């Protein structure tokens, strides 16, 4: 986790191929973005779906979007909060293919891929939450430019993050000690 950019990263190697993932929330788009990449010239294959343990309907929309929706249990006689979340997969690579089956997407032969996720609830949007979640996703994926989107996300975060800082002084002797012994 890089607190300066509000980005989580991971890298791993399978069968000699290095894969990387980057996760961030775009304040401008109000969406969660997951970027996946394989070493240059290599491919990646994965399955993706949205799910929730309870009170959830999962589906693939006619536009090829992953969707979950439902109404949470309020614990009373009245219905709880309604929610909807959508995800769109964007791939890069001349042979990249995305197939939708049941409630999941299968991505094959992608060099890079992005999963963009939007969500809305009836708490803020009233009965219009499903439309709002679709609008958020449409805005986030229209003319999607991953480098521009990420740079804007980092810039928006830094406008808040860089307002304050904390610095702890240490001398050379204590700097080499484990944290528990300082």
C-alpha positions, 0 to 999 in steps of 0.5 A: 500500500502506497499511502502517498498515491492511495494505491495498493500493489501486488506482484507475483510470478507463476511459471516464470511470468511476472504479473502485477496488479494495481488497485485504486479508487478514482475520486474523479470517476467515483469508481474502483479500478483494478489494473492487471498486467503480465510481463511485456508480450505475455498473456494472462487469463482470469475469471471475474465475478461480483458476489455477496454472501447474502441478499444478492442477485448476480447477473450479466447485463445485456451490455456485458456488465457484471452486476450484483443488486439487492436489498439489505435486511433492515432488521425491522418490518420495513425494507432495508437499503437497496444497492447495485454494483456494476463492473466492466472489464476492459482488455488490451492485447490483439488476441484478448477475448472476454466471454460471459457465462452465467454470472462471470466473465472469462478473460483470455489472452490479455496483455493488460486488463482493467476491472472498473467497479461502480456502486450506489445505494438507496441511502443517497440515491433513493429509488434511483440507485441502480441508474446512478450506479450505471451512470458512474460506470459509464462516466468512468469507462467512457474514453477510458485512458488508464494513465490519465485516470490513474494520474488524476486519481493520484493528484486528487488524493495528494490534494488531501494527503499532502496537506499535513505530514508527520516526521519522527526523528531518529538517530543512526543507532536507533534507526538500525534497531527493530521497531519493537526495540526503538 
